Amino acid sequence: AALEANSGWEWNGRVLTSAARRGVRSGSPGPLGQIRASVGERADMVLEIRLGQSERHRIRLRPLGARPAVVRLDAGRAVYRDAYASTDVIVVATPERWEEFLLLRDGAAPSKFSWHADVTEGLAFVSRGQDGGLHFSDAHGDASLVFAKPYAVDANGVRRDADLEWTGSELELSVDTLGLAFPVLLDPVAYL
């Protein structure tokens, strides 16, 4: 697996995996205290968010309706141009967080995005936090991965809350773009 120079991503076959950093700790103790993210070589492939190296603490998301746009690396970001109609996807991962920016270039861009989710037992309990985000945890409330309440920012800097819903098998993200100036950046983020 070759590490892309200064990118933070390494190729493992047809998958890019965020590079691990030794000794990094966040709020969670032990080996689960960092996020490992993987994205496919195409936008329509499964992406994975994992706590540390644990197989029990993993979410795999398969984007529904995504095009087979090929990934390219740009300054540490995995970029899929035209992953959806008039929409680019930009993925950034650090040991503490994962972000998938959806750049809605114009009014032809969708305002709703969905992912089929395969969630392992260590993150199978989902609740809505006081912050409006979705909290994935184990049966004891430990090993939590939080999807923060998403928001959008338009070309004029106007910020608008977006909605993130959990159906039991899918994540659904939507934003009302009426009155917003394009391009609009939609920002779902997951963190420890």
ZADORO-686400 format. One record per residue (C-alpha): residue number from 1; residue in three letters; x, y, z. Coordinates in steps of 0.05 Angstrom, whole numbers, plus 5000, padded with zeros to 4 digits. Example, Ala and Ser with C-alpha at 12.3 -4.5 7.8 and 13.67 -1.06 7.14 Angstrom:
<sites>
+-----+-----+------+-------+------+
!   n ! res ! east ! north !   up !
+-----+-----+------+-------+------+
!   1 ! Ala ! 5246 !  4910 ! 5156 !
!   2 ! Ser ! 5273 !  4979 ! 5143 !
+-----+-----+------+-------+------+
</sites>
This chain:
<sites>
+-----+-----+------+-------+------+
!   n ! res ! east ! north !   up !
+-----+-----+------+-------+------+
!   1 ! Ala ! 5000 !  5000 ! 5000 !
!   2 ! Ala ! 5033 !  5064 ! 4977 !
!   3 ! Leu ! 5021 !  5128 ! 5016 !
!   4 ! Glu ! 5004 !  5186 ! 4970 !
!   5 ! Ala ! 5054 !  5241 ! 4984 !
!   6 ! Asn ! 5027 !  5291 ! 5035 !
!   7 ! Ser ! 4956 !  5267 ! 5025 !
!   8 ! Gly ! 4938 !  5228 ! 5088 !
!   9 ! Trp ! 4910 !  5172 ! 5044 !
!  10 ! Glu ! 4940 !  5106 ! 5023 !
!  11 ! Trp ! 4918 !  5060 ! 4967 !
!  12 ! Asn ! 4898 !  4989 ! 4985 !
!  13 ! Gly ! 4876 !  4957 ! 4920 !
!  14 ! Arg ! 4814 !  4996 ! 4896 !
!  15 ! Val ! 4805 !  5031 ! 4962 !
!  16 ! Leu ! 4836 !  5094 ! 4993 !
!  17 ! Thr ! 4845 !  5089 ! 5069 !
!  18 ! Ser ! 4860 !  5147 ! 5115 !
!  19 ! Ala ! 4930 !  5141 ! 5142 !
!  20 ! Ala ! 4935 !  5121 ! 5215 !
!  21 ! Arg ! 4975 !  5164 ! 5263 !
!  22 ! Arg ! 5008 !  5129 ! 5321 !
!  23 ! Gly ! 4996 !  5156 ! 5390 !
!  24 ! Val ! 4936 !  5199 ! 5370 !
!  25 ! Arg ! 4881 !  5199 ! 5423 !
!  26 ! Ser ! 4816 !  5236 ! 5427 !
!  27 ! Gly ! 4759 !  5230 ! 5477 !
!  28 ! Ser ! 4757 !  5154 ! 5473 !
!  29 ! Pro ! 4809 !  5114 ! 5509 !
!  30 ! Gly ! 4850 !  5059 ! 5477 !
!  31 ! Pro ! 4854 !  5034 ! 5406 !
!  32 ! Leu ! 4783 !  5059 ! 5388 !
!  33 ! Gly ! 4805 !  5131 ! 5399 !
!  34 ! Gln ! 4814 !  5147 ! 5326 !
!  35 ! Ile ! 4775 !  5144 ! 5262 !
!  36 ! Arg ! 4798 !  5104 ! 5202 !
!  37 ! Ala ! 4761 !  5119 ! 5138 !
!  38 ! Ser ! 4761 !  5084 ! 5071 !
!  39 ! Val ! 4732 !  5106 ! 5005 !
!  40 ! Gly ! 4727 !  5070 ! 4939 !
!  41 ! Glu ! 4762 !  5088 ! 4874 !
!  42 ! Arg ! 4693 !  5108 ! 4849 !
!  43 ! Ala ! 4638 !  5150 ! 4882 !
!  44 ! Asp ! 4587 !  5093 ! 4876 !
!  45 ! Met ! 4629 !  5046 ! 4918 !
!  46 ! Val ! 4622 !  5033 ! 4993 !
!  47 ! Leu ! 4655 !  5080 ! 5042 !
!  48 ! Glu ! 4674 !  5058 ! 5112 !
!  49 ! Ile ! 4682 !  5093 ! 5178 !
!  50 ! Arg ! 4714 !  5052 ! 5232 !
!  51 ! Leu ! 4736 !  5065 ! 5303 !
!  52 ! Gly ! 4809 !  5044 ! 5305 !
!  53 ! Gln ! 4821 !  4975 ! 5276 !
!  54 ! Ser ! 4759 !  4945 ! 5308 !
!  55 ! Glu ! 4714 !  4902 ! 5265 !
!  56 ! Arg ! 4658 !  4912 ! 5317 !
!  57 ! His ! 4658 !  4987 ! 5310 !
!  58 ! Arg ! 4646 !  5001 ! 5237 !
!  59 ! Ile ! 4595 !  5033 ! 5191 !
!  60 ! Arg ! 4595 !  5018 ! 5117 !
!  61 ! Leu ! 4555 !  5066 ! 5074 !
!  62 ! Arg ! 4536 !  5052 ! 5002 !
!  63 ! Pro ! 4515 !  5117 ! 4967 !
!  64 ! Leu ! 4448 !  5109 ! 4931 !
!  65 ! Gly ! 4444 !  5142 ! 4863 !
!  66 ! Ala ! 4517 !  5161 ! 4859 !
!  67 ! Arg ! 4552 !  5159 ! 4792 !
!  68 ! Pro ! 4617 !  5120 ! 4780 !
!  69 ! Ala ! 4660 !  5183 ! 4784 !
!  70 ! Val ! 4733 !  5166 ! 4794 !
!  71 ! Val ! 4769 !  5193 ! 4856 !
!  72 ! Arg ! 4828 !  5239 ! 4851 !
!  73 ! Leu ! 4871 !  5265 ! 4908 !
!  74 ! Asp ! 4877 !  5340 ! 4917 !
!  75 ! Ala ! 4916 !  5369 ! 4976 !
!  76 ! Gly ! 4896 !  5312 ! 5023 !
!  77 ! Arg ! 4824 !  5308 ! 4999 !
!  78 ! Ala ! 4791 !  5252 ! 4961 !
!  79 ! Val ! 4751 !  5287 ! 4906 !
!  80 ! Tyr ! 4696 !  5257 ! 4862 !
!  81 ! Arg ! 4676 !  5306 ! 4807 !
!  82 ! Asp ! 4603 !  5298 ! 4784 !
!  83 ! Ala ! 4588 !  5243 ! 4835 !
!  84 ! Tyr ! 4515 !  5264 ! 4828 !
!  85 ! Ala ! 4481 !  5312 ! 4779 !
!  86 ! Ser ! 4516 !  5380 ! 4787 !
!  87 ! Thr ! 4548 !  5355 ! 4851 !
!  88 ! Asp ! 4620 !  5341 ! 4871 !
!  89 ! Val ! 4638 !  5300 ! 4933 !
!  90 ! Ile ! 4700 !  5318 ! 4974 !
!  91 ! Val ! 4721 !  5271 ! 5030 !
!  92 ! Val ! 4769 !  5291 ! 5086 !
!  93 ! Ala ! 4790 !  5245 ! 5143 !
!  94 ! Thr ! 4832 !  5256 ! 5205 !
!  95 ! Pro ! 4840 !  5211 ! 5265 !
!  96 ! Glu ! 4786 !  5252 ! 5300 !
!  97 ! Arg ! 4735 !  5264 ! 5245 !
!  98 ! Trp ! 4708 !  5246 ! 5176 !
!  99 ! Glu ! 4674 !  5297 ! 5131 !
! 100 ! Glu ! 4640 !  5288 ! 5064 !
! 101 ! Phe ! 4628 !  5355 ! 5033 !
! 102 ! Leu ! 4575 !  5356 ! 4978 !
! 103 ! Leu ! 4586 !  5415 ! 4932 !
! 104 ! Leu ! 4519 !  5430 ! 4898 !
! 105 ! Arg ! 4541 !  5472 ! 4839 !
! 106 ! Asp ! 4472 !  5495 ! 4814 !
! 107 ! Gly ! 4397 !  5484 ! 4818 !
! 108 ! Ala ! 4402 !  5418 ! 4779 !
! 109 ! Ala ! 4437 !  5387 ! 4840 !
! 110 ! Pro ! 4396 !  5341 ! 4883 !
! 111 ! Ser ! 4375 !  5366 ! 4952 !
! 112 ! Lys ! 4370 !  5296 ! 4982 !
! 113 ! Phe ! 4424 !  5242 ! 4988 !
! 114 ! Ser ! 4418 !  5172 ! 5017 !
! 115 ! Trp ! 4466 !  5117 ! 5037 !
! 116 ! His ! 4449 !  5044 ! 5052 !
! 117 ! Ala ! 4483 !  5030 ! 5119 !
! 118 ! Asp ! 4514 !  4966 ! 5145 !
! 119 ! Val ! 4527 !  4978 ! 5219 !
! 120 ! Thr ! 4564 !  4929 ! 5263 !
! 121 ! Glu ! 4542 !  4911 ! 5334 !
! 122 ! Gly ! 4591 !  4959 ! 5367 !
! 123 ! Leu ! 4554 !  5019 ! 5336 !
! 124 ! Ala ! 4485 !  4988 ! 5328 !
! 125 ! Phe ! 4448 !  5033 ! 5378 !
! 126 ! Val ! 4427 !  5098 ! 5346 !
! 127 ! Ser ! 4398 !  5158 ! 5383 !
! 128 ! Arg ! 4385 !  5231 ! 5369 !
! 129 ! Gly ! 4431 !  5275 ! 5411 !
! 130 ! Gln ! 4410 !  5341 ! 5442 !
! 131 ! Asp ! 4454 !  5374 ! 5389 !
! 132 ! Gly ! 4408 !  5345 ! 5335 !
! 133 ! Gly ! 4461 !  5296 ! 5311 !
! 134 ! Leu ! 4457 !  5220 ! 5306 !
! 135 ! His ! 4497 !  5182 ! 5358 !
! 136 ! Phe ! 4518 !  5110 ! 5341 !
! 137 ! Ser ! 4541 !  5070 ! 5402 !
! 138 ! Asp ! 4544 !  5000 ! 5432 !
! 139 ! Ala ! 4492 !  4973 ! 5480 !
! 140 ! His ! 4525 !  5009 ! 5539 !
! 141 ! Gly ! 4530 !  5077 ! 5505 !
! 142 ! Asp ! 4605 !  5069 ! 5496 !
! 143 ! Ala ! 4648 !  5074 ! 5433 !
! 144 ! Ser ! 4605 !  5130 ! 5405 !
! 145 ! Leu ! 4610 !  5157 ! 5334 !
! 146 ! Val ! 4570 !  5221 ! 5325 !
! 147 ! Phe ! 4543 !  5247 ! 5259 !
! 148 ! Ala ! 4535 !  5321 ! 5276 !
! 149 ! Lys ! 4473 !  5359 ! 5254 !
! 150 ! Pro ! 4491 !  5376 ! 5182 !
! 151 ! Tyr ! 4487 !  5445 ! 5152 !
! 152 ! Ala ! 4495 !  5480 ! 5085 !
! 153 ! Val ! 4531 !  5545 ! 5068 !
! 154 ! Asp ! 4514 !  5582 ! 5004 !
! 155 ! Ala ! 4556 !  5627 ! 4959 !
! 156 ! Asn ! 4538 !  5688 ! 5001 !
! 157 ! Gly ! 4558 !  5655 ! 5067 !
! 158 ! Val ! 4485 !  5642 ! 5088 !
! 159 ! Arg ! 4483 !  5581 ! 5134 !
! 160 ! Arg ! 4422 !  5535 ! 5136 !
! 161 ! Asp ! 4411 !  5473 ! 5177 !
! 162 ! Ala ! 4401 !  5408 ! 5139 !
! 163 ! Asp ! 4367 !  5344 ! 5162 !
! 164 ! Leu ! 4399 !  5276 ! 5175 !
! 165 ! Glu ! 4352 !  5218 ! 5187 !
! 166 ! Trp ! 4364 !  5145 ! 5206 !
! 167 ! Thr ! 4313 !  5095 ! 5179 !
! 168 ! Gly ! 4344 !  5033 ! 5211 !
! 169 ! Ser ! 4381 !  5015 ! 5146 !
! 170 ! Glu ! 4394 !  5081 ! 5112 !
! 171 ! Leu ! 4422 !  5150 ! 5127 !
! 172 ! Glu ! 4382 !  5205 ! 5091 !
! 173 ! Leu ! 4410 !  5275 ! 5084 !
! 174 ! Ser ! 4369 !  5332 ! 5057 !
! 175 ! Val ! 4371 !  5408 ! 5053 !
! 176 ! Asp ! 4322 !  5460 ! 5028 !
! 177 ! Thr ! 4360 !  5501 ! 4977 !
! 178 ! Leu ! 4303 !  5549 ! 4962 !
! 179 ! Gly ! 4330 !  5619 ! 4966 !
! 180 ! Leu ! 4403 !  5598 ! 4973 !
! 181 ! Ala ! 4455 !  5623 ! 4923 !
! 182 ! Phe ! 4494 !  5569 ! 4887 !
! 183 ! Pro ! 4543 !  5538 ! 4895 !
! 184 ! Val ! 4520 !  5509 ! 4961 !
! 185 ! Leu ! 4566 !  5467 ! 5006 !
! 186 ! Leu ! 4530 !  5414 ! 5046 !
! 187 ! Asp ! 4571 !  5388 ! 5105 !
! 188 ! Pro ! 4556 !  5323 ! 5140 !
! 189 ! Val ! 4611 !  5305 ! 5190 !
! 190 ! Ala ! 4624 !  5247 ! 5237 !
! 191 ! Tyr ! 4670 !  5251 ! 5298 !
! 192 ! Leu ! 4688 !  5213 ! 5361 !
+-----+-----+------+-------+------+
</sites>
